[in-house]
Amino acid sequence: MSFFGVLPSLSMRFLKISKNVWSFALLSIEVFPGTSRPALARSCLGLERTGPGQLEAGASCSARTISGSCIPNTMATLKEKLITQIASERTIPNSKVTVVGVGQVGMACAVSILGKRLCDELALVDVLEDKLKGEMMDLQHGSLFLQTHKIVADKDYAVTANSKIVVVTAGVRQQEGESRLNLVQRNVNVFKFIIPQIIKYSPDCTILVVSNPVDILTYVTWKLSGLPKHRVIGSGCNLDSARFRYLMSEKLGIHPSSCHGWILGEHGDSSVAVWSGVNVAGVSLQELNPAMGTDRDSEKWKEVHKQVVESAYEVIKLKGYTNWAIGLSVADLLETMMKNLCRVHPVSTMVKGMYGIENEVFLSLPCVLSASGLTSVINQKLKDDEVAQLRSSADTLWSIQKDLKDL
């Protein structure tokens, strides 16, 4: 009986691997016991041609492709010997995040996002190629300690494709003696390149703007991107409010998570402390101290807000820049959106038509964030003086925005 005569139930397929090496696949159909479901079993043998018309049975193949074709031992790579591939790899990430700008703030955002395990792919973009590559490699070398297995970087925005959230930290710094309007205009010119590239490769993303002045640049991003307003968000007063709660906790001796208070309006000098809403366990502190937040207050609570406004300047004076607190704040915002937590954050959004504000400006209000972006705004009851401060904050921003060019 021939070699093939003992295999009457098998079908065979010959594959030529090289000049003198052939393989064939043996296919058999079996039925699982107790069922009518067929199971396809596949085995492979290597055959070597030793002469014209002569074949010898060789060793079994050590590697298989998805289709079941065999790769002889002599040709298989170490990876092919180690792994039997069952299905093709997924090429589109589920939760990709891009950080634009790898300066101090950008990298603090990146590390904080990785630390919270918020993405399955992190992309970094910057115009400084050497620094960009160095930061990427530094993070990649720590991959063993992270849950994000893919960290990529390039100056080409193609690397950002299919991002769910894009964090923009890039921008130019204010020069000595430079007006705020001129600073913003220079950043507009930078954003005119960045934003269209983001939209080109991730048209369905949500953009989180961190670059300062954040409220105006969020407006600029909204104008340049063409995205609906719920998908353009500024980091706004999320950090200001965190600083406020920390300073309250220091004064009261209670953990910040139990001290509730909001900083709204502009992220900056004209921000508004909502004293009427400050509470611990639902107890209004202003009801206990009606003068709270005013010049009449003997306990000088107004100084707490002043410290919030000045804290960034103080940190910059001491170490040259701020980065860790804003990085943690950004990761906090991303966690809410990536996990669809629907938490409330004081972030910058379009406020035209709210609290009597008539111009298209972005200011921080208590907003609900979700996987869709910014889904709603909480109608917080404010006192007359707080509303007046909010409108003044809006006027401050509009006085700069109205003179911007090329939007």
C-alpha positions as CSV (number, residue, x, y, z in Angstrom):
1,M,0.0,0.0,0.0
2,S,1.3,3.4,-0.9
3,F,2.0,6.1,1.7
4,F,-1.2,7.9,0.6
5,G,-3.2,4.7,0.5
6,V,-3.5,4.7,4.3
7,L,-5.2,8.1,4.2
8,P,-8.3,7.5,2.1
9,S,-10.5,10.1,4.0
10,L,-8.0,12.9,3.7
11,S,-7.8,15.6,1.0
12,M,-4.4,17.0,0.2
13,R,-3.0,20.3,-1.0
14,F,0.6,20.7,-2.1
15,L,2.4,24.0,-1.5
16,K,5.8,24.7,-3.1
17,I,7.9,26.5,-0.5
18,S,11.2,26.6,-2.4
19,K,13.0,24.8,-5.2
20,N,13.6,21.5,-3.3
21,V,11.1,21.9,-0.5
22,W,7.4,21.1,-0.7
23,S,4.7,20.9,1.9
24,F,1.2,19.5,1.8
25,A,-1.8,20.0,4.1
26,L,-3.9,17.0,5.1
27,L,-7.5,17.9,5.8
28,S,-10.0,15.6,7.6
29,I,-13.6,16.1,8.6
30,E,-14.7,14.8,11.9
31,V,-17.9,15.0,13.9
32,F,-18.0,16.0,17.5
33,P,-19.5,13.2,19.7
34,G,-23.2,13.7,20.3
35,T,-23.5,16.6,17.8
36,S,-23.9,17.1,14.1
37,R,-21.3,19.9,14.0
38,P,-18.3,19.1,11.8
39,A,-14.8,20.0,13.0
40,L,-12.1,20.8,10.6
41,A,-8.8,19.3,11.6
42,R,-5.7,20.4,9.8
43,S,-2.2,18.9,9.9
44,C,0.9,19.5,7.9
45,L,3.8,17.4,6.8
46,G,7.0,18.6,5.1
47,L,8.2,16.7,2.1
48,E,11.6,17.1,0.5
49,R,12.1,16.4,-3.2
50,T,15.3,14.3,-3.4
51,G,15.2,13.7,-7.2
52,P,12.9,13.8,-10.2
53,G,9.5,12.5,-9.2
54,Q,10.7,11.4,-5.7
55,L,9.3,12.7,-2.4
56,E,10.3,11.8,1.1
57,A,8.3,12.4,4.2
58,G,10.0,15.1,6.3
59,A,9.6,16.6,9.8
60,S,6.3,18.2,10.8
61,C,6.1,21.9,10.1
62,S,6.8,24.1,13.2
63,A,4.9,27.2,12.1
64,R,1.5,27.9,10.5
65,T,-0.1,30.9,9.1
66,I,-3.7,31.9,9.6
67,S,-4.6,30.1,6.4
68,G,-3.0,26.9,7.7
69,S,-0.1,26.8,5.2
70,C,3.1,25.6,6.6
71,I,6.5,27.2,7.0
72,P,9.4,24.7,7.1
73,N,11.7,24.7,10.1
74,T,14.6,26.0,8.0
75,M,12.6,29.1,7.0
76,A,10.6,30.0,10.1
77,T,11.6,32.9,12.3
78,L,11.8,32.7,16.0
79,K,8.5,34.5,16.3
80,E,6.9,32.1,13.9
81,K,8.2,29.1,15.8
82,L,6.9,30.6,19.1
83,I,3.5,31.7,18.0
84,T,0.6,30.1,16.2
85,Q,-1.5,33.0,15.0
86,I,-5.3,32.5,15.3
87,A,-6.7,35.9,14.1
88,S,-5.4,39.1,12.6
89,E,-4.5,41.8,15.1
90,R,-6.9,44.7,15.6
91,T,-5.5,47.8,13.9
92,I,-7.9,50.4,15.1
93,P,-7.5,51.4,18.8
94,N,-10.4,51.4,21.2
95,S,-9.3,54.3,23.3
96,K,-6.5,56.3,21.7
97,V,-5.4,59.6,23.2
98,T,-3.1,62.2,21.5
99,V,-1.1,64.9,23.3
100,V,0.0,67.7,21.1
101,G,3.1,69.4,22.6
102,V,5.8,67.6,24.6
103,G,6.9,70.4,26.9
104,Q,6.6,70.3,30.6
105,V,2.8,70.5,30.6
106,G,2.4,68.0,27.7
107,M,4.5,65.4,29.3
108,A,2.9,65.8,32.7
109,C,-0.4,65.2,31.0
110,A,1.0,62.2,29.2
111,V,2.4,60.6,32.4
112,S,-0.8,61.3,34.3
113,I,-3.0,59.8,31.6
114,L,-0.7,56.7,31.5
115,G,-0.7,56.4,35.3
116,K,-4.5,56.3,35.3
117,R,-4.5,53.6,32.5
118,L,-6.9,55.6,30.4
119,C,-5.9,54.6,26.8
120,D,-4.7,51.7,24.8
121,E,-2.6,53.9,22.6
122,L,-0.9,57.2,23.3
123,A,0.4,59.4,20.5
124,L,2.7,62.4,21.0
125,V,3.2,65.2,18.5
126,D,5.6,68.1,18.4
127,V,7.8,70.0,16.0
128,L,11.0,69.3,18.0
129,E,11.9,65.9,16.5
130,D,14.8,65.1,18.8
131,K,12.9,65.9,22.0
132,L,9.8,64.2,20.7
133,K,11.8,61.0,20.0
134,G,13.5,61.2,23.4
135,E,10.3,61.6,25.3
136,M,8.7,58.7,23.4
137,M,11.6,56.4,24.0
138,D,11.7,57.3,27.7
139,L,8.1,56.3,28.1
140,Q,8.4,53.2,26.0
141,H,11.3,52.0,28.2
142,G,8.8,52.1,31.1
143,S,6.2,50.1,29.3
144,L,6.6,47.2,31.7
145,F,5.2,49.3,34.4
146,L,2.2,50.6,32.4
147,Q,-1.0,49.2,31.0
148,T,-0.7,51.1,27.7
149,H,1.3,48.9,25.4
150,K,1.5,51.3,22.4
151,I,3.3,54.7,22.7
152,V,4.0,56.4,19.4
153,A,5.3,59.8,18.4
154,D,5.9,61.8,15.2
155,K,5.9,65.3,13.9
156,D,3.5,64.0,11.2
157,Y,-0.1,64.2,12.4
158,A,-0.9,60.9,10.7
159,V,0.3,59.3,13.9
160,T,-2.7,60.8,15.7
161,A,-5.3,59.0,13.5
162,N,-8.4,57.6,15.2
163,S,-7.9,59.5,18.4
164,K,-10.9,59.7,20.8
165,I,-9.5,62.7,22.7
166,V,-6.8,65.1,21.6
167,V,-5.1,67.2,24.3
168,V,-3.6,70.4,23.0
169,T,-0.8,71.8,25.1
170,A,1.3,73.4,22.4
171,G,1.7,77.2,22.1
172,V,4.1,80.1,22.2
173,R,5.2,81.7,25.4
174,Q,4.6,85.4,26.3
175,Q,7.7,87.5,25.6
176,E,8.8,90.3,28.0
177,G,6.7,93.3,27.5
178,E,4.4,91.6,25.0
179,S,0.7,92.5,25.1
180,R,-1.9,89.7,25.8
181,L,-3.5,90.4,22.4
182,N,-0.2,89.9,20.5
183,L,0.4,86.7,22.5
184,V,-3.0,85.3,21.6
185,Q,-2.6,86.3,17.9
186,R,0.7,84.4,17.7
187,N,-1.0,81.4,19.2
188,V,-3.8,81.7,16.7
189,N,-1.2,81.3,13.9
190,V,0.1,78.2,15.6
191,F,-3.4,76.7,16.0
192,K,-4.2,77.4,12.4
193,F,-1.7,74.7,11.6
194,I,-2.4,72.3,14.5
195,I,-6.2,72.1,14.5
196,P,-6.9,71.3,10.8
197,Q,-4.4,68.5,11.1
198,I,-6.1,67.0,14.1
199,I,-9.5,67.1,12.4
200,K,-8.1,65.6,9.2
201,Y,-7.0,62.4,11.0
202,S,-9.5,62.3,13.8
203,P,-12.7,63.9,12.6
204,D,-14.8,62.3,15.4
205,C,-12.5,63.3,18.3
206,T,-13.1,65.6,21.2
207,I,-10.5,68.3,21.6
208,L,-9.4,69.3,25.1
209,V,-7.5,72.6,25.0
210,V,-4.9,73.2,27.8
211,S,-2.7,75.9,26.2
212,N,-3.0,79.4,27.7
213,P,-4.8,81.7,27.6
214,V,-7.1,78.6,27.7
215,D,-10.5,80.3,27.3
216,I,-9.6,82.3,24.3
217,L,-7.7,79.5,22.6
218,T,-10.7,77.2,23.2
219,Y,-12.8,79.7,21.3
220,V,-10.1,79.8,18.6
221,T,-10.1,76.0,18.4
222,W,-13.9,75.9,18.1
223,K,-13.7,78.4,15.2
224,L,-10.9,76.6,13.4
225,S,-12.1,73.1,13.9
226,G,-15.8,73.4,12.8
227,L,-16.6,70.9,15.5
228,P,-19.9,71.2,17.5
229,K,-19.3,73.1,20.8
230,H,-19.8,70.0,23.0
231,R,-16.7,68.5,21.4
232,V,-14.4,71.5,22.1
233,I,-13.6,71.9,25.8
234,G,-11.1,74.0,27.7
235,S,-9.4,72.7,30.9
236,G,-10.6,76.0,32.3
237,C,-11.1,76.3,36.1
238,N,-10.9,72.6,36.9
239,L,-7.4,73.2,38.4
240,D,-8.4,76.5,40.0
241,S,-11.3,74.8,41.8
242,A,-9.0,72.0,42.9
243,R,-6.6,74.6,44.3
244,F,-9.6,76.3,46.0
245,R,-10.7,73.1,47.7
246,Y,-7.2,72.3,48.8
247,L,-6.7,75.7,50.4
248,M,-10.1,75.4,52.1
249,S,-9.1,72.1,53.5
250,E,-5.9,73.5,54.9
251,K,-7.9,76.2,56.6
252,L,-10.5,73.8,58.0
253,G,-8.4,70.7,58.7
254,I,-10.7,68.6,56.5
255,H,-9.8,66.6,53.4
256,P,-10.2,68.4,50.1
257,S,-12.7,65.8,48.8
258,S,-15.1,66.9,51.6
259,C,-14.7,70.6,50.9
260,H,-16.9,71.7,48.1
261,G,-16.5,75.0,46.2
262,W,-16.3,76.3,42.7
263,I,-14.1,78.7,40.8
264,L,-15.9,79.8,37.6
265,G,-15.4,82.3,34.7
266,E,-11.9,82.9,33.3
267,H,-9.0,80.7,34.1
268,G,-6.9,83.6,35.4
269,D,-7.1,86.9,37.2
270,S,-10.8,87.6,36.6
271,S,-12.0,84.2,37.9
272,V,-15.1,84.1,40.2
273,A,-15.2,82.4,43.5
274,V,-18.7,81.2,44.2
275,W,-18.9,81.8,47.9
276,S,-22.6,81.2,48.0
277,G,-22.0,77.5,47.1
278,V,-19.1,76.7,49.4
279,N,-20.1,73.9,51.8
280,V,-18.9,71.0,53.8
281,A,-21.3,68.0,54.1
282,G,-24.0,70.2,52.7
283,V,-23.5,72.9,55.3
284,S,-23.3,76.3,53.7
285,L,-20.2,78.1,55.1
286,Q,-21.6,81.5,54.0
287,E,-24.7,80.9,56.2
288,L,-22.3,80.4,59.1
289,N,-20.3,83.4,58.1
290,P,-22.3,85.9,56.0
291,A,-19.3,88.1,55.5
292,M,-17.3,85.2,53.9
293,G,-15.5,86.3,50.7
294,T,-16.0,90.0,51.4
295,D,-13.6,92.7,52.8
296,R,-15.7,92.7,56.0
297,D,-14.7,89.1,56.8
298,S,-12.5,89.0,59.9
299,E,-11.4,85.5,59.0
300,K,-10.1,86.8,55.6
301,W,-11.6,84.0,53.5
302,K,-11.2,86.3,50.5
303,E,-7.4,85.6,50.7
304,V,-8.1,82.0,49.8
305,H,-9.3,83.1,46.3
306,K,-6.4,85.5,46.0
307,Q,-4.0,82.6,46.7
308,V,-5.8,80.5,44.0
309,V,-5.2,83.3,41.4
310,E,-1.6,83.9,42.5
311,S,-0.6,80.2,43.0
312,A,0.5,79.6,39.4
313,Y,2.7,82.7,39.5
314,E,4.2,81.6,42.8
315,V,5.1,78.1,41.4
316,I,6.6,79.6,38.3
317,K,8.7,82.0,40.4
318,L,10.0,79.0,42.4
319,K,10.6,76.3,39.8
320,G,10.2,78.1,36.4
321,Y,6.9,76.5,35.3
322,T,3.8,74.7,36.4
323,N,3.2,71.2,35.2
324,W,2.2,68.4,37.6
325,A,-1.0,69.9,39.0
326,I,-2.3,70.7,35.5
327,G,-1.3,67.3,34.2
328,L,-3.2,65.6,37.0
329,S,-6.2,67.9,36.3
330,V,-6.2,67.0,32.7
331,A,-6.1,63.2,33.5
332,D,-9.0,63.8,35.8
333,L,-11.1,65.3,32.9
334,L,-10.1,62.5,30.6
335,E,-11.0,59.8,33.1
336,T,-14.6,61.2,33.2
337,M,-14.9,61.2,29.4
338,M,-13.1,57.9,28.6
339,K,-15.1,56.1,31.3
340,N,-18.4,57.9,30.6
341,L,-18.7,58.8,34.2
342,C,-20.9,61.9,33.7
343,R,-19.2,63.8,36.5
344,V,-19.5,67.6,36.9
345,H,-16.3,69.7,36.2
346,P,-15.7,73.5,36.0
347,V,-14.5,73.6,32.4
348,S,-14.5,76.1,29.6
349,T,-17.5,76.1,27.3
350,M,-19.5,78.4,25.1
351,V,-21.6,80.6,27.4
352,K,-23.4,82.9,25.0
353,G,-27.0,83.3,26.2
354,M,-26.2,82.2,29.8
355,Y,-26.2,84.6,32.8
356,G,-26.9,87.5,30.4
357,I,-23.7,87.1,28.4
358,E,-24.3,88.2,24.8
359,N,-20.9,87.4,23.1
360,E,-19.4,84.2,21.9
361,V,-16.9,83.6,24.7
362,F,-15.8,80.4,26.5
363,L,-15.8,80.5,30.3
364,S,-15.9,77.9,33.0
365,L,-19.2,76.7,34.3
366,P,-20.2,73.4,36.1
367,C,-20.4,71.0,33.1
368,V,-21.3,67.3,32.8
369,L,-18.7,65.4,30.9
370,S,-19.2,62.0,29.3
371,A,-18.0,59.9,26.4
372,S,-19.8,62.3,24.0
373,G,-17.9,65.3,25.4
374,L,-19.6,68.1,27.2
375,T,-23.2,67.0,27.4
376,S,-24.8,69.6,29.7
377,V,-24.3,72.7,31.9
378,I,-25.6,72.8,35.5
379,N,-27.8,75.9,36.0
380,Q,-26.0,77.0,39.2
381,K,-27.8,79.7,41.2
382,L,-25.5,82.6,41.6
383,K,-25.9,85.8,43.6
384,D,-26.2,89.1,41.8
385,D,-22.6,90.1,42.6
386,E,-21.3,86.7,41.3
387,V,-23.3,87.1,38.1
388,A,-21.8,90.6,37.7
389,Q,-18.3,89.2,38.1
390,L,-19.0,86.5,35.6
391,R,-20.2,89.1,33.0
392,S,-17.1,91.2,33.7
393,S,-14.9,88.1,33.1
394,A,-16.7,87.6,29.8
395,D,-16.2,91.2,28.8
396,T,-12.5,90.9,29.6
397,L,-12.1,88.0,27.2
398,W,-14.3,89.5,24.4
399,S,-12.2,92.7,24.5
400,I,-9.3,90.5,23.2
401,Q,-11.2,88.1,21.0
402,K,-13.0,90.8,19.0
403,D,-9.7,92.0,17.6
404,L,-8.3,88.6,16.6
405,K,-7.6,88.1,12.9
406,D,-7.8,85.2,10.4
407,L,-10.5,83.2,12.2
